[in-house]
Amino acid sequence: MRATNEKELAAELGALFFALVNLARWKKMAAESVLRKTNKKFKKRFGL
């Protein structure tokens, strides 16, 4: 990423999220389900 300010960084992160969701879709995976599983794992690991 070559973002130099917060607005550019937000745009770059948005593009990255979009690409990851499309990768999940291409692999026939539900991006939301994958993220929910990861969130559960994170909460368990850090006792949240």
Beta strands, then each sheet from edge to edge (+ up, - down):
end
